[in-house]
């Protein structure tokens, strides 16, 4: 929630927990609780228009976690070397019925080029990989190149980590591939929302 929407100011209405970490971060683990129903955005905003003297209206107050209809998403990070990190995602359905969940790991560059035109823009792009594998090359003008390897043949979705000015402000976008293009592709089936050339500053797989 933005500062003006919450009765106690800006707040994140989600549930995530840091479960474990070594002092050097050679191993880390966290948990995200993901509801199986549509997120109640409007209800959260409307209920938090209450007085500042009243408690905040939290996600659990909406009843969205009733009957354990949620997923536990565990993410483990383990370092083999300083620049060799394994990421493992394990998901449990806590509800009584089968439910489908689409997992989209994300890689993006912090947008510094929009407010500092002199900044050289980094690039994410798909590169050739062996069978049964996908590879994203991440090239930054100061950090150099890093690579993200993923098992499987799921399509890689690329866009720019840039605000959809047309949707928010009614002004023209600098690029046709804005940050909410991934949502438009996955949720609304808009193929034109992601870059067919397999490049950008934001990626989901």
N, C-alpha and C positions, 0 to 999 in steps of 0.2 A: 504494500500500500504506500502511496505517496504521503508526504508529510501532511497535506491538507485533507486526505481521506480518512486517516486514523484519528480516533479521539485522543490518542496519546502520541500522535505524530507518525512518522514513517515506521513501517513494520513489515516483516516477512511472515506471511500467513502460510507457512509450510512446516513440515516436521522432518528435520534431519539431525543426526547425532554422530559425533566423533567418538568412535569406539576404542581405537587403539592407535598408538604411534610410538616408535622408538625415538630417543632424543635426537638422532641424526636424520629422522624420517626415512630410514632405509626400509621401513615397513609402516604402512598406515592402513586404517580401515574405518569406513563410515557407513552409515545406514540412512536410507531415505524411505519414508513411508508414503506410498503413492496410492491415492484412492482409486477405486474402480468406476466410480460415477464421475460425471462431468464436474469440473471444479466450479464451485458456487461463487463466481466473481461478484455478481450483482448483490447477492445476499451479504457477502462479507463487507462490501463497500457501504451498503445501505445501513446495516446494523451498527457499523462503527461511526456513524454520524451522531451517536449518542453523546451525552455530556462527558466532559473530561473527568468528572467525579465518579463515573461508572466504570466498571471493568471493561477491558477490551473484549470484543466478540471474536473468538478464535475459530480456527478451522474445525476443531473437534466439536464445537458448539452447534455446528450445522447439521450434525447427524450423519455426515458423509462416511464415517468409519463404523457405523452401526453394522452389526452382524459380521464384523471382521472382513468387510468387503474392501480389502486393500492388498497391495503387494508390499513386501519387504524387499528393498533393493540394497544389497550389500555390495560395496565396491572395495576391493583390496588393491593396494599399490605395494610392489616389492621391487627394490633396486638390486640388480645384478652388478651394476657398476654405476659410477656417478651420472652417466648419461644413457643408461640402459635400464628402462623401467617397464615392468610387467603390470598391466592393469587387468583385473579379473572382475567380472560382474556376475553376481549370483542372485537369483530372484526367487522368492517364495510367494505363492498365492495363499494368503491367510483365510480366504473365504471358503465357504462350503461347496461352491460350484466352480466349474471350469471357467476361466476367463482369459482373454487374449491381451497381451501387452506387447507393444512394439518398442524396442530399445534402440535409441539413436545416440551412440557415443558422439561427443562433440569436440571439435578442435577449432580454436579461433585466435586471431590476433587482436589485441587491444587496439581500438581505433584512435590513433594519434594523428593520422594524416588529414582528417577532416578539419581539425582546428589548428593544424600546423602544416600549411601547404608545402613547406620546404622539406618535410619529412618524407623520406623515400618509402613507398608503400611495400609491405611484405607480400608474399604470395604463397598460397596453398594450391597444390595441383596434384592430380592423380598421375602416377607414373607406372610404367610397366612392371608387372609382378609375375611370379611363378603361379602355376595353376592352383586354385584353391586359396589364393591370398590376394588381398588388396593393399596398396601402399599409397600413402599420402606424403608428398614432399612438402616440408614447411621451410621456406627460405626467408630469412630476416636480414636486413642490411647490416645490423650490428651483431646478431647472434649466429649468423651463418645458416647452414642447412641442418635440419633434423628430419627424421622420418618416423611415421607411424605405420605399423604393420597390423593388419587385422585378418583373422581367419575368415574364410567364406567368400561368397561371391555376391554379397548384397550390393546394390548400386550405391555409389558415393554421390552425395548431394552437395554442391558448392554454391555459395552465394557470397555477398559482401557483408561484412560486419558494419553496416551503415543503416541509419534510421530511415524508415519509410516516411519521408517528408510529405509525400502526396496524401497518405492516409491520415497523418497526424496534423499537419499544418496546411494542407491544400496547395503545397508548392511542388515544383518539379523535382524528381529524384535525380541524383548524379549518376546512378546506375540502375538498370532495370532489375538487378538482382539484389534486393535489400534483405536485411536480417530476418524478417518474418517470412521470407520466401520459402523457407523449409516447412513452416507450418502450412502455408498455402499449398505446397506440393503434397504433403502427407495427408492433411486433413481434407483439403478441398480438391485434390487431384489436378492442380494447376501445373502442368509440365513446363510452362513458360516462366515459372517463378524461380527456377534454378538454372545455373549456367550450364548449357550443354557441352561447353568446351572443357569442363572438368577443372575449373580454376576459380580462385576467389580468395577472400580473407577469412571465410568461415566455412566449416565443413561438418557434415553429419553423415554417419554411415549406418 
